[in-house]
């Protein structure tokens, strides 16, 4: 038994040797976590109507804002580059990282107290179109999330960064699954008695599990926490790095809050429509884009610190093309299969047909920017690896002004529905990525833009042609072969259509000699290697 436990620990905490294996683990676990997240949304749409869900999703806006500023902005993106730089001296590294997490803890405590006090006034501003009863519930739920969820998420993400800096990804990707699992179980068991408080309680317990599950990371990587804040060069670098990064996140979160405020003026259920469509679009962005970005950051930082500039440039270009190869066909599929996808993920008892159609339209406007949105996480991490967070901040500021301006014009001037908010987001993120790419090209003394452009056009052609065929095939099969009023048949139709589409896509990519097709082979090889490792652990134990 001891032998089995030791081998299992080795399997879970082993360091990854390359970006493909790292991305594979992250993608697989994020995919599982995201599907559980969508199952959570499906449960929510089964138990609560769109007006109640407006309250639930809006209650996360302010806690999410603080989470993104202090954790995603200040902690996650700066921890790994500093870890790589100071890893040779373990004692100094421990003191520096402890000082950083203690500084962020103090900042978090300050924000929690201030926001707890002023939450009623803030809620009145950001959801002016909601009823008094809805605003009262939002204040209560937001305060609970601030006090009970954020501290555990902060410490959990610190452990995540510590593991990923050591190129270990399995347990950090496993933790969000328990977060979603808790929310699902508590909602099913207690929603009748507790109403909307049940899913709120579920995510609070989930946040505690998210932290507790990752505690073994401290022992595995022999990290000793110190209850102190010591001034050092690393702390000064941290402060310099986080200022533009935090400002970038603040801008993004203000933009998201404006989306909430505008959608609250578009009638009941509009914010739920926007929120669900946005999160469905985030499925491929997370599984491919965020996974690639997280997996790439330690390697990018290491190459930059070792001044391996040619290898760094090749890694950037190849990673962008691999991202485009994986996400362009997904974006096209999301556009032509938008309604079946929304019906499958959210078409529960209390999610009516009007909400389904509007969510599908909103999804399609989000979808055409998926390749750029996925690439954004890789390209920004290229700058972070080079210890430059100023450039992404400036470009992000410009794109957010564009997004906010377009959103205001679409809603207040042209009186367009909620899908217009998705359109303005897509336009701004495409602009953001294109400008980042140009700046990155200058920063790396140029990389082959001609190759990048030609390969992208070939990928786009390979994705568009099978879309026409599969779209009409899907329309023909809907009703003639599959009675899609039943969830199982709807699921089978989507699976069949997706398989047919991607088989045709890969075939055309092979005909056009698109070299990025090789990434699929690499993923398959790595998957087989992990299957072999798992078998070795458990079969050898039995023998």
C-alpha positions, 0 to 999 in steps of 0.5 A, spaced: 500 500 500 505 504 501 508 503 495 502 504 491 501 511 495 508 513 493 507 512 486 501 515 486 504 521 489 509 521 484 504 521 478 500 527 481 506 531 483 511 530 477 514 535 474 513 536 466 518 536 461 515 540 456 510 545 454 506 540 450 505 535 456 504 541 461 498 543 456 495 536 455 494 536 463 492 543 464 487 542 458 484 535 460 483 538 467 480 545 465 476 541 460 473 537 466 472 543 471 469 547 465 464 541 464 462 541 471 462 548 471 457 548 465 453 542 469 453 547 475 449 552 470 445 547 468 443 545 475 442 553 476 437 553 470 433 547 472 432 550 479 431 558 478 428 562 473 432 567 469 430 573 474 433 569 480 439 568 476 440 575 474 441 576 482 445 570 483 450 572 477 450 579 479 452 578 486 459 575 484 461 582 480 464 585 486 467 579 489 470 577 482 473 584 481 477 584 487 479 576 486 481 579 479 485 585 481 489 582 487 489 574 485 489 574 478 493 581 477 497 581 483 499 574 485 498 569 479 502 573 473 508 575 477 509 569 482 512 565 476 517 570 473 519 572 480 520 564 482 524 563 476 529 568 477 530 567 485 529 559 485 537 558 486 536 561 493 531 557 497 531 561 503 531 567 500 525 565 495 521 563 501 522 569 505 520 573 498 514 569 497 511 569 504 512 577 504 508 577 497 502 573 500 502 577 506 502 583 503 496 581 498 493 578 504 493 585 508 490 588 501 485 583 501 483 584 508 482 592 507 478 591 501 473 586 504 472 591 510 471 597 505 466 593 500 462 590 506 461 597 509 459 600 502 456 594 498 449 597 498 451 604 495 455 600 490 450 595 488 445 601 487 450 604 482 451 597 478 445 594 477 440 600 477 435 597 473 434 591 478 428 591 483 429 593 490 428 586 492 433 584 487 438 589 490 437 587 497 439 580 495 445 582 491 448 586 497 447 580 502 450 575 497 456 579 495 458 580 503 458 573 504 462 571 498 467 577 500 468 574 507 467 567 506 470 565 499 475 570 497 481 568 503 481 561 501 481 563 493 487 567 495 491 562 498 489 556 494 491 560 488 498 562 491 499 554 492 497 554 485 502 558 483 507 555 487 506 548 484 506 551 476 512 555 478 515 548 479 512 545 472 507 541 476 500 542 474 495 536 476 493 537 483 492 545 481 488 543 475 484 538 480 482 543 485 477 547 481 473 541 480 472 540 487 469 547 487 464 546 482 462 539 485 461 542 492 456 548 488 452 542 484 451 538 490 449 543 495 444 546 490 441 539 489 440 538 496 438 544 499 435 549 493 428 547 495 429 549 503 434 555 502 433 557 495 439 562 492 442 561 498 444 554 497 448 555 491 452 561 494 453 556 500 456 551 495 461 556 492 463 558 499 464 550 501 468 549 494 473 555 495 475 552 502 476 545 498 480 549 493 485 551 498 485 545 502 486 540 497 492 544 495 495 544 502 500 538 500 504 542 495 507 546 501 510 539 503 512 536 496 516 542 494 518 543 501 516 550 502 516 554 509 511 559 510 514 565 514 509 570 517 513 576 515 514 582 510 521 583 509 523 589 504 528 586 498 529 587 491 524 581 489 519 585 493 521 592 489 520 588 483 514 585 485 511 592 486 513 595 479 511 589 476 504 589 479 502 596 478 501 596 471 498 589 471 493 591 477 491 597 473 490 592 467 485 588 471 482 594 474 480 596 467 478 590 465 473 589 471 470 596 470 469 594 463 465 588 466 461 592 471 459 597 465 456 590 461 452 588 468 450 595 469 448 596 461 445 589 461 440 591 467 437 596 463 435 591 457 430 587 461 429 581 466 434 575 464 439 580 460 444 579 464 443 571 465 443 571 457 450 575 457 453 571 463 451 564 460 453 566 453 460 569 455 462 563 459 460 558 454 465 562 449 470 561 455 470 554 455 475 553 449 478 559 451 480 556 458 481 549 455 486 551 450 488 559 451 489 559 458 492 552 459 497 554 453 498 561 457 499 557 464 503 552 461 508 556 457 509 562 462 515 558 466 518 556 459 518 563 457 521 566 463 526 560 463 528 562 456 528 569 457 532 569 463 537 564 460 537 569 454 535 564 449 532 569 444 532 565 438 528 559 442 524 564 445 522 567 438 520 560 435 516 558 441 512 564 441 510 563 433 509 556 434 505 556 440 500 562 436 499 557 430 498 551 434 493 556 438 490 558 432 489 551 429 485 549 435 481 555 436 479 557 429 475 551 427 472 551 434 470 558 433 466 556 427 463 550 430 460 555 435 457 560 430 453 555 426 452 550 432 450 555 437 443 554 438 444 546 439 449 548 444 445 553 448 440 548 448 444 542 451 448 546 456 442 551 459 436 548 456 433 546 463 426 547 465 426 554 467 430 557 461 425 558 456 425 558 448 426 566 448 432 566 453 435 560 449 435 564 442 438 570 445 443 566 448 445 563 442 445 570 438 450 572 443 454 566 443 455 567 436 458 574 437 462 572 442 465 566 438 468 569 432 473 572 437 475 566 440 482 565 437 484 572 439 481 571 446 485 564 447 491 567 444 491 573 448 493 569 454 499 567 451 501 573 448 500 577 455 504 572 458 510 573 453 511 580 456 510 578 463 516 573 462 520 579 459 518 582 466 514 587 462 507 588 464 507 596 462 505 594 455 499 590 456 496 595 460 497 601 455 494 596 450 489 594 454 487 601 456 486 603 449 481 596 447 477 597 454 476 604 452 473 601 445 469 596 448 466 601 453 465 606 448 462 601 443 457 598 448 454 605 450 453 606 443 450 600 441 445 600 447 444 607 449 444 610 442 442 604 437 438 600 443 440 594 440 439 587 444 444 584 449 448 581 444 451 587 442 455 587 448 458 581 445 460 584 439 463 590 442 467 585 446 469 581 440 471 587 436 476 590 442 479 583 444 481 582 436 484 590 436 488 588 443 491 582 440 493 585 434 496 591 437 500 586 442 502 582 437 505 588 433 509 590 439 511 583 441 514 583 434 518 589 435 520 587 442 523 580 439 526 584 433 521 581 429 518 574 427 516 571 420 509 575 420 508 572 413 509 565 415 504 567 421 499 570 416 499 565 410 498 559 415 493 562 419 489 563 412 490 556 410 487 554 417 481 559 416 480 556 409 480 549 412 475 550 418 470 554 413 469 549 408 467 543 412 462 548 416 458 549 410 457 541 409 456 540 416 451 545 417 446 543 412 447 536 414 446 537 421 439 541 419 437 535 415 438 530 421 435 535 426 428 532 426 429 526 420 433 522 424 434 525 431 428 528 435 432 533 439 426 535 444 430 530 448 436 531 451 440 525 449 438 526 442 440 533 442 447 530 445 448 525 440 446 530 434 452 535 437 457 529 438 456 527 431 456 533 427 462 535 431 466 529 429 464 529 422 466 537 422 473 536 425 474 529 421 473 534 415 477 539 418 483 535 419 483 532 412 483 538 409 489 541 413 492 534 411 491 536 404 494 543 405 500 540 409 498 545 415 504 543 419 500 544 426 496 538 425 502 535 428 500 538 435 494 533 435 499 527 434 503 530 440 497 530 444 496 523 442 503 520 444 503 524 450 496 521 452 498 514 451 504 516 455 500 518 461 496 512 460 502 507 461 504 511 467 497 510 470 498 503 468 505 502 471 502 505 478 496 500 479 498 494 475 505 493 478 502 494 485 497 488 484 503 484 482 
